[in-house]
Amino acid sequence: MIQIASFVFGPFQENTYILYDETKECAIIDPGCYSTDEKNALAQHIADLGLSPVKLLLTHAHIDHVLGNNFVCGKYNLKPEMHTNDLVMLQSLKTIGNMYGIPAEPSPEPEIFLGETDAARFGNSELKILFTPGHSPGSICFYHPEQKFAIAGDVLFYESIGRTDLPGGDYNTLIKSIREKLFALPDDFKIYSGHGQLTTIGHERKYNPFLN
């Protein structure tokens, strides 16, 4: 059974997730750790639980979700795995950081690109993938049908949706992704978003003002 640990990191208050199972292998998703203290907190939690990181997964490549890529890659010898449509964004990390006034370490580039026919595996566990562009061209969600949860990045939030005014964003595409991909999931599916609190598909179907 997959366990989920979460952290709020960085100047953008981004949610970073560690997923692990009984084998103690784990996947790190969207490492937004920016400061030395945040990087140490992530590494200490992994050490305290006796985990072995085997995957570095990205829902998308916006700066707030990848600030810790270089740290994770260096410490655990992992390359990020993501959708190819966000590669240019990842390669522009240092430039984008300068725009925000945030010194950003360049990220190692992926060797594996993920799409809906792929899966992310660690230990005895497998995460399936939904391609959900709109917030970014390469946004993906990692989901587990049996335990009924999804790590959704910045696609869907508690009573909100991801912004679409950044380069590569498109409002109509995002709404289509949510309606056709995420809203195809059962109401009791938990959504772990890239910012803010946990929500469910049923709650968003009923109360999200952007989708009613």
KEKE-380450 format. One record per atom (N, C-alpha, C, O): residue in one letter; x, y, z. Coordinates in steps of 0.001 Angstrom, whole numbers, plus 500000, padded with zeros to 6 digits. Example, Ala and Ser with C-alpha at 12.3 -4.5 7.8 and 13.67 -1.06 7.14 Angstrom:
<nodes>
a513190494310507800;a512300495500507800;a513200496700507800;a514236496681508465;s512850497750507080;s513670498940507140;s512900500030507870;s513409501138508039;
</nodes>
This chain:
<nodes>
m500842498794500000;m500000500000500000;m500873501250500000;m501863501325500727;i500505502212499194;i501283503446499077;i500960504400500223;i499797504645500545;q502019504930500826;q501910505997501819;q502354507303501165;q503205507302500276;i501772508412501609;i502072509711501013;i502512510684502103;i501794510914503076;a503698511246501924;a504179512323502790;a504235513598501965;a504590513569500787;s503884514713502585;s503866515975501838;s504594517067502597;s504677517051503825;f505120518016501836;f505863519153502371;f505429520400501611;f505084520327500432;v505447521534502283;v505201522818501626;v506532523545501555;v507130523869502581;f506992523799500332;f508350524300500138;f508375525567499290;f507490525816498472;g509426526360499518;g509796527432498610;g508980528691498739;g507980528729499456;p509414529733498033;p508713531021498083;p507320530964497468;p506515531871497680;f507025529900496703;f505704529766496074;f504773528858496878;f503649528592496450;q505230528382498039;q504432527496498886;q503892526299498094;q502690526035498056;e504818525603497477;e504493524465496609;e504479523163497399;e505256522984498336;n503589522259497010;n503495520952497666;n504412519939496981;n504268519652495792;t505346519411497747;t506219518319497309;t505736517034497962;t505348517034499130;y505760515936497210;y505253514666497732;y506315513573497669;y507100513499496724;i506321512727498696;i507081511480498683;i506075510331498775;i505269510285499704;l506122509416497824;l505267508245497831;l506125507012498040;l507149506854497375;y505725506131498956;y506519504945499256;y505599503796499661;y504454504008500061;d506119502586499552;d505334501434499959;d506138500546500903;d507173500957501426;e505651499325501114;e506250498430502107;e507676498010501769;e508395497516502637;t508094498200500525;t509460497859500141;t510472498924500559;t511680498687500546;k509966500090500929;k510774501263501289;k511355501988500066;k512065502982500223;e511064501504498852;e511395502311497686;e510397503458497598;e509235503313497976;c510866504606497091;c509974505758497043;c510176506571495769;c511204506483495097;a509154507362495469;a509200508332494381;a509065509721494984;a508212509958495840;i509907510628494535;i509813512038494922;i509131512766493777;i509576512690492632;i508053513470494087;i507282514156493047;i507325515659493279;i506962516147494349;d507776516385492257;d507810517856492258;d508604518443493429;d508022519087494302;p509913518231493459;p510705518748494582;p510877520272494509;p511705520781493753;g510093520974495297;g510175522429495317;g511095522966496383;g511125524173496624;c511859522083497036;c512736522524498126;c513770523506497584;c514468523225496609;y513851524660498237;y514670525766497733;y515812526113498670;y516964526211498246;s515493526299499942;s516528526675500909;s517278525434501386;s516841524301501187;t518413525686502017;t519178524578502596;t518362523840503636;t518406522611503699;d517613524572504458;d516779523937505481;d515723523037504847;d515447521949505353;e515137523484503750;e514110522673503092;e514710521409502475;e514132520326502569;k515858521559501853;k516524520382501280;k516889519388502382;k516728518179502215;n517377519902503498;n517724519034504622;n516491518344505192;n516554517178505583;a515365519063505240;a514124518486505771;a513653517321504905;a513219516291505421;l513739517491503599;l513349516415502681;l514252515199502872;l513772514075503017;a515553515432502870;a516502514333503007;a516383513659504373;a516507512438504473;q516146514438505417;q516034513868506757;q514805512977506883;q514854511924507518;h513701513408506272;h512481512599506326;h512692511265505614;h512260510217506092;i513357511322504474;i513662510099503730;i514554509182504558;i514339507970504601;a515551509762505210;a516455508967506042;a515743508391507261;a515950507229507611;d514907509200507906;d514202508753509109;d513299507558508823;d513141506680509671;l512708507525507634;l511821506420507261;l512578505258506627;l511991504217506333;g513872505436506419;g514671504383505810;g514319504127504358;g514369502986503899;l513960505183503627;l513499505038502251;l514652505067501248;l515712505639501506;s514418504442500116;s515376504450499000;s514706505114497797;s513873504486497144;p515044506358497490;p514440507028496337;p514886506380495024;p516080506209494781;v513919506025494188;v514215505387492901;v513605506148491730;v513899505844490574;k512754507137492020;k512120507916490955;k512061509386491353;k511785509717492506;l512326510266490385;l512069511694490516;l511075512048489420;l511423512073488240;l509840512320489817;l508749512534488878;l508283513981488912;l508207514594489977;l507974514520487744;l507493515898487636;l506106515909487012;l505887515316485956;t505165516592487674;t503855516804487048;t503962517829485921;t503236517762484929;h504877518775486096;h505176519764485062;h506459520478485466;h507007520203486534;a506944521388484631;a508285521939484851;a508295523419485215;a509305524089484996;h507199523954485765;h507255525324486265;h508255525420487411;h508466524456488146;i508856526574487553;i509993526763488453;i509720526307489874;i510599525728490513;d508503526558490389;d508227526234491781;d508199524729492052;d508318524306493202;h508045523928491011;h507969522478491170;h509300521778490903;h509405520563491069;v510306522531490494;v511575521894490115;v512795522536490780;v513928522198490437;l512582523448491716;l513709524132492350;l514658523160493040;l515846523449493179;g514144522006493474;g514987521034494157;g515503519921493261;g516115518971493750;n515268520020491960;n515710518951491050;n517202518662491169;n517608517507491299;n518005519702491123;n519454519513491128;n519910518852492430;n520792517994492426;f519298519264493545;f519626518665494833;f519267517183494859;f520087516351495246;v518050516855494451;v517595515458494468;v518436514609493514;v518817513484493838;c518716515161492344;c519525514420491373;c520914514134491923;c521432513027491776;g521517515139492560;g522860514968493085;g522930514018494261;g523878513242494379;k521931514073495138;k521971513264496360;k521585511811496096;k522143510897496703;y520631511601495191;y520101510247495007;y520381509677493611;y519910508591493273;n521141510407492814;n521516509932491482;n520282509616490628;n520200508560490001;l519324510551490617;l518088510373489858;l517950511471488820;l518298512623489081;k517450511129487659;k517105512109486636;k515592512304486640;k514846511355486878;p515136513527486378;p513688513739486358;p513013512988485221;p513590512803484150;e511781512558485471;e510932511940484457;e509693512814484311;e509053513163485304;m509355513169483070;m508320514170482820;m507802514015481398;m508256513144480656;h506850514862481023;h506361514884479648;h507272515764478799;h507744516809479247;t507504515329477583;t508443516034476710;t508012517463476378;t508854518301476055;n506710517749476455;n506223519083476082;n506686520185477025;n506599521366476687;d507176519813478202;d507665520821479154;d509191520902479196;d509751521571480064;l509862520230478270;l511327520192478315;l511942521578478131;l512884521930478840;v511427522360477198;v511971523703476960;v511866524546478226;v512768525319478549;m510757524385478933;m510568525110480190;m511616524703481211;m512177525555481900;l511884523414481315;l512895522925482250;l514272523454481880;l515057523821482755;q514560523493480610;q515858523980480153;q516021525483480394;q517144525988480402;s514928526189480586;s514959527640480808;s514919528007482283;s514714529171482625;l515111527031483160;l514925527251484593;l515756528406485127;l515234529245485862;k517013528471484783;k517886529523485309;k517425530905484839;k517429531861485614;t517032531007483578;t516536532276483037;t515244532696483717;t515068533864484064;i514344531743483908;i513076532044484575;i513326532458486017;i512676533373486523;g514260531794486679;g514609532177488041;g515091533614488125;g514739534337489057;n515894534029487158;n516368535417487130;n515203536396486990;n515228537480487572;m514191536017486224;m513010536874486051;m512279537079487370;m511745538156487634;y512259536032488199;y511571536108489494;y512498536599490607;y512060536776491743;g513767536819490290;g514718537206491312;g515079536065492238;g515428536280493399;i514993534823491709;i515280533629492504;i516444532885491853;i516291532364490748;p517591532822492504;p518700532040491939;p518316530559491854;p518109529907492877;a518225530044490652;a517794528659490454;a518934527842489849;a519537528246488854;e519218526706490449;e520231525817489900;e519662525112488666;e518532524627488712;p520410525042487576;p519911524329486401;p519575522887486744;p520253522258487556;s518530522370486123;s518116520997486377;s518778520033485407;s518871520333484217;p519237518890485881;p519624517835484947;p518450517507484027;p517290517628484422;e518754517098482821;e517686516819481862;e517208515378481972;e517962514493482375;p515958515151481613;p515399513792481695;p516050512847480691;p516524513255479631;e516054511593481057;e516395510527480123;e515152509712479767;e515151508944478805;i514088509895480566;i512819509206480338;i511706510235480260;i511576511094481132;f510910510142479212;f509734511000479061;f508482510149479221;f508443508999478784;l507465510718479846;l506273509975480230;l505041510435479469;l504848511628479233;g504212509470479089;g502920509740478474;g501886508778479027;g502176507998479935;e500694508833478485;e499598508054479052;e499764506544478885;e499125505777479606;t500590506111477970;t500810504672477814;t501911504159478739;t502202502963478760;d502516505058479498;d503588504687480417;d503051504568481846;d501882504851482111;a503916504148482747;a503601504088484168;a504875504376484941;a505978504158484440;a504719504865486161;a505851505118487047;a505837504062488140;a504872503975488899;r506885503263488231;r506916502129489147;r507993502312490218;r509107502750489932;f507643501976491426;f508603501914492533;f508128500828493483;f506934500701493751;g509084500038493994;g508708498955494885;g507692498034494248;g507878497567493124;n506604497773494979;n505509496948494463;n504401497784493849;n503322497264493564;s504645499055493642;s503592499989493268;s503751500526491854;s504851500574491305;e502630500924491286;e502620501494489945;e501649502671489896;e500495502553490307;l502126503795489395;l501277504960489179;l500985505073487693;l501897505064486866;k499710505180487365;k499324505419485986;k499380506915485708;k499516507718486631;i499274507289484432;i499511508673484018;i498355509190483173;i497858508502482281;l497941510409483471;l496986511141482642;l497694512356482049;l498372513093482765;f497539512562480759;f498065513760480100;f497008514842480209;f495920514717479648;t497335515923480944;t496343516953481282;t496889518354481001;t497060519134481937;p497165518691479757;p497728520009479443;p496726521131479693;p495534520896479893;g497242522342479675;g496410523531479864;g497069524515480803;g497217525692480476;h497470524032481982;h498280524877482869;h499668525044482279;h500238526135482280;s500195523949481779;s501429523957480985;s501232522964479847;s500337522122479917;p502049523045478799;p501844522141477654;p502060520675477992;p501509519796477330;g502868520404479031;g503204519023479347;g502729518558480708;g503320517644481283;s501683519160481235;s501185518757482555;s500666517322482534;s499911516940481639;i501074516536483517;i500556515187483685;i500152514978485136;i500639515669486032;c499258514019485361;c498844513621486701;c499210512160486901;c499054511341485995;f499695511840488085;f500008510470488457;f498874509946489332;f498545510560490347;y498267508809488951;y497125508337489724;y497198506834490000;y497838506070489277;h496513506448491077;h496485505059491510;h495022504630491613;h494339505012492563;p494530503844490655;p493102503506490624;p492618502759491859;p491503502990492327;e493453501859492394;e493005501040493512;e492884501851494805;e491907501701495538;q493859502697495085;q493797503510496296;q493053504823496072;q492829505586497012;k492682505077494848;k491831506218494494;k492445507556494914;k491867508306495700;f493615507829494375;f494201509158494568;f494977509550493324;f495390508703492531;a495165510855493172;a495973511386492076;a496837512514492603;a496391513332493408;i498088512550492138;i498975513692492357;i498821514550491115;i499310514195490043;a498139515684491260;a497616516400490096;a498361517670489733;a497935518392488831;g499469517965490416;g500190519186490060;g499303520408490168;g498538520556491121;d499414521288489173;d498641522534489197;d497462522504488237;d497034523551487750;v496934521320487959;v495774521203487075;v494498521582487818;v493717522409487348;l494296520968488979;l493052521148489740;l493383521383491198;l494178520658491796;f492756522419491771;f492929522750493177;f491587522671493908;f490537522507493286;y491639522791495239;y490423522909496029;y489647524151495574;y490071525283495806;e488520523919494930;e487615524962494437;e488315525969493528;e487959527147493504;s489308525499492787;s490002526365491840;s490693525507490787;s490629524278490825;i491348526175489852;i492089525488488797;i493434526177488614;i493660527261489152;g494318525553487861;g495621526137487594;g495509527387486740;g494596527515485925;r496430528295486931;r496438529513486120;r496848529174484688;r497568528207484440;t496376529987483767;t496663529725482351;t497265530940481654;t497306531002480425;d497731531902482442;d498298533121481862;d499818533050481727;d500444534030481322;l500417531913482056;l501853531745481873;l502127531187480476;l501227530615479861;p503350531341479962;p503653530849478615;p503286529368478457;p503661528530479277;g502557529071477400;g502138527699477140;g500820527317477772;g500309526225477524;g500257528199478586;g498980527905479217;g497811528207478290;g497899529079477426;d496713527478478479;d495522527714477666;d494289527296478473;d494156526139478869;y493401528249478706;y492238528019479578;y491337526911479048;y490982525994479789;n490968526986477785;n490049525991477230;n490642524590477257;n489936523612477500;t491952524501477005;t492624523207477056;t492616522647478474;t492416521449478672;l492835523520479467;l492832523082480859;l491451522564481272;l491342521498481877;i490416523307480949;i489057522885481297;i488743521543480637;i488135520671481258;k489149521381479400;k488928520121478688;k489665518971479378;k489118517878479528;s490900519222479793;s491668518195480493;s490976517748481773;s490885516554482058;i490491518718482538;i489830518394483805;i488546517619483558;i488303516591484190;r487728518111482640;r486425517472482396;r486582516069481803;r485881515141482207;e487496515917480854;e487597514645480145;e488498513635480844;e488299512430480689;k489482514097481609;k490421513182482237;k490149513026483740;k489867511920484202;l490230514106484493;l490059513992485938;l488610513715486331;l488359512926487243;f487663514348485660;f486264514128486017;f485737512786485525;f484585512437485782;a486571512037484822;a486222510650484488;a486492509719485664;a486077508560485652;l487192510229486686;l487494509450487882;l486309509478488845;l485495510399488774;p486186508496489744;p485071508467490697;p485088509654491659;p486129510273491880;d483919509960492225;d483783511096493129;d484681511000494357;d485116512024494885;d484966509773494821;d485750509633496053;d487253509613495796;d488033509325496704;f487663509913494575;f489089510014494247;f489680511234494928;f489168512342494773;k490772511037495695;k491447512152496354;k492401512835495375;k493083512178494588;i492435514158495441;i493313514952494586;i494329515686495462;i493981516561496255;y495592515299495293;y496701515978495966;y497253517002494975;y497881516638493980;s497016518271495252;s497356519344494322;s498748519895494578;s499378519597495593;g499212520703493639;g500529521303493732;g500622522460494717;g501718522883495086;h499466522969495142;h499393524029496144;h498098523834496921;h497097523385496363;g498116524165498189;g496877524134498959;g496489522749499444;g497291521816499449;q495240522649499848;q494765521482500579;q494281520353499674;q494053520529498477;l494136519199500294;l493576518024499640;l492124518280499252;l491399518983499956;t491704517702498120;t490299517777497733;t489894516450497111;t490692515514497072;t488667516363496628;t488187515153495961;t487516515532494647;t487089516670494450;i487435514562493763;i486751514797492490;i485294515182492735;i484772516090492089;g484639514491493667;g483237514792493939;g483030516210494419;g482082516877494005;h483919516681495298;h483797518052495804;h483965519055494674;h483201520015494567;e484964518831493836;e485212519792492745;e484118519736491692;e483772520760491102;r483580518572491456;r482481518452490498;r481265519272490962;r480518519817490150;k481090519342492277;k479915520009492839;k480147521481493140;k479247522300492956;y481356521829493607;y481557523167494154;y482555524044493401;y482633525242493676;n483318523489492462;n484334524297491807;n483679525310490873;n483014524917489914;p483856526619491135;p483143527627490333;p483604527689488877;p482878528204488026;f484779527182488582;f485267527205487209;f484699526057486378;f484835526045485155;l484070525102487039;l483662523882486347;l482153523613486457;l481668522595485964;n481427524510487090;n479977524359487189;n479269525160486108;n478040525151486038;
</nodes>
